[in-house]
Amino acid sequence: MSDSDDETGESEKQLKIIILGDGASGKTSLSNRYSQEHFAKQYQQTVGLDFYLKRIVIGNDIHVTLQVWDIGGQTLGGKMLENYIYGAHGVLLVYDITNSTSFDNIEDWFQKVKEVFKDQEKGPHIALVGNKMDLEHMRAIKPEKHNKLAQELNFSSHFVSAKTGDSVNLCFQRIAAEILGIKLSKAEMEQASRVVKAEVANYSNTESAVPRPQSSHTKSALCATM
């Protein structure tokens, strides 16, 4: 990870966090919810990658800039995927709890990460993230199966809803703290656990989705979470 001096002269940690998983697992919704507290009503497939920034404060006044990379789900066999993964401090492997295939493919995504870091002494922090907890009544992957995979592969374990915002901030806050070796206080955990009011979603509109062109710009959401 790298440090930089901000405008006040304070040292600021920078973490590269990438989000991987099958298309329609909710990666872009998760990125938008975290960086901009927004949930899109229509599904649009990410082509290539989208990039976001978010500044947070954790622990004893430690300023952290998270670079959140939303990697398109169709890039599993893409030539650029290794470049996207390279240098990551944290990897969120996201699946849809109502879609068993998206869970089954998690190990394929993890394999790509291992290939990139095979010659390095230490790899990134890996988090297994079950998304769409608002659709608990449609769950296809039982929590026990999720927890078993997380334990076997030494992943941290998270359940979130990009639609409602449930546990989204907490997920990223915990991951950043674990990467930096910081223990979050009870107050920080409670603040990060707040639920953001959601907009109506349309998860089923995947077949008619119009892919966006590859994004080369930065979508900034420079917010401090105290």
N, C-alpha and C positions, 0 to 999 in steps of 0.2 A: 504494500500500500504506500501511497505517497503523501507527503505533507506539503502544504503551501501556506504562504502568509496572506491573510485576507487584508482588507482595507484598514483594519484597526491594528494590524501587526501581529495578531494572534495566529498561532499555528492551527491549521485546519486539516483534518484527515480527509482523504479522498478514497472512496471505495467504488470499485466497478462491480455492479450487480447485474447478472444476466438472467433472463427469464426464458426457459426452454419448455417445450411440450408440444403436443399435437395441436393442429389448427382447431379452433372452436373450443379449446379447453378454458378460455377466458384470460389468456395472458395479457392481451391489450386492455381488456376491462380492468384487470388487476393493476396494470401500470397507470391507467388513467385515474382509477379510484385513489391510488396512493399519491400520485404526483399532483393531481388537480382536483381531487374529491369530486370526480365526475363519473357518471356511468352512461354510456351511449345506449340508446334504445335499439339501434340497428346494428347487426353484426357486420363488420367489414374485416376482411382478411388482411393481415399484415404481410406485405411483400418485401422481403429483405429484412429491414429492421427499423424500429423507431427508437428514439433516444430521449431520455428525460433527465432532468437534474432536480434533486431535492436536498435542501440543507436542513439538518436536524441538530439538536443538542442533546447529548446523552451523558449519563454519568456525572462526574464532577465538572460540569461546564465544558465538556469536550464537543467541539464543533466538527461536524462530519458532513461532507458533501457526498451524496449517493448518486452515482451515475447509473441509471436504470436502463438497461438495454432490453427492449422487447423484440425477441427474435422470431421471425415468421415461422409458423409450424410446417410450412412446405420445404424448409431448408435443411431437413435432416440429412439428405444426400447432397446438399449444395456445396459448391466449391468454396464459398466464403464462410461457411460455418466455423471452421477452425479459427479463422481470423477474428470472428466475433467473440469466440470463447476465450481466446488468448488474453492473459493478463487479468482474468476475473478473480476477484477476491471472494465472491459468493455466487452461487448458482441456485436458482429456484427451479425445481423440476415440477411443473404444474400439470395436473390432470383434472378432469371433470368427474366428480364423484358419481354422476349418473351415466358415465360412458366407460365401460370396462376396457375397451380398446385403448383409450387414452392412458389408462393405468398400465396396461400390459406393455405399452411402448416406452414407459419411463426408463427401463433398463437400456433400451437402445440409445436414448438421449444421454444417459449417464455414460455409456460406452464412448460416445464422442468426446465427452469431457475428459475421460481418462486418457484417451489417445493424445489429446493436446498437452496434458500435464505429465505424461509418462516419464519424461526425462528430468522432471523437476522434483526436488526433495519434498516439497510440500504443495499439495493441491488446494483448491478453493474450498470454502465451507459449502456443503451441499445441503439443501433443504427440500424435503418432500412436501409439496403443498397440494392439498385436496381442495379444489375450488367448487363454488356453487352450493355452499351449505344451505342456502335458502331453498334448495330443492331436495332437502333431506328425505322427503316422502318418496322421492324417485331414486334414491341411492342404489347404485349397483355394486359399489365397492364398500364392504363393511370396514369399520374402523380397525378391527383386528387385523385385517389383511394389510391395510395401510401401515399400521404400527409394526407388523412383522417385517415388511420390506425395509422400513426406516431403520429398524434395529439391525437387520442383517447387513445392510450396506452402510451403517453408521451415518445416516442422515438425521438432521434435526427434523422434527415433525410439526406440521402446521395444518389447520383447517380454517378456511376463510370463505367469505362471500363477497365477491367484487360488486355484486348487485346491491347489497345492503350496507357494505362497508365493514361488516362484522369481522373483527380480528385482523383486518388488513394492515393498519398502522402497527399493531402489536407484532405482526409477523416480520415486517421489515425492521422494526426497532430491535427485536430480539436477535435477528440475524446480524445486524450491524454490531450490536453489543458483543455477540459471541465471537465475531471475527476479531474485534479489538480486545477481547479478553476483559470486558467490563461487565460487572454484575448490575443489572437494572434494579432500581429501588422499587418498593411496592407502589409508591406514588406514580412513578414512570409507567409501570405496568398498567395501572388503573387508567391513566390518562390515554395511553395508547390503545386501550381496549374499547374506547368510546365508539358507538355505532353512528354512522352518517346516514341521514335519511336518503332513501333510494328513489330512483325514478323507475317507471315501468320498463321491464326488459322484454326483448323478443329473442330468446335463444334459438328458436326454431328456424329463423330466417337465414339459414346458412347456404342453401343451394343457390339462392338468387343474389347472394352478396357480390358486390363489385369490388375486386381487389384494388387497393391503392397502389400508386407508384412507389418505388423505393424511396424512403425518406432520407435526405441528406442533411436536413436541418435539425436543429436542437429544439425540442419542446421543453421550455424551462418552467418549473414550478418552484421558485426559490422561497420556500417556506421554512420557518424555524419551528420545530416542535419542542416546546419547553417542558 
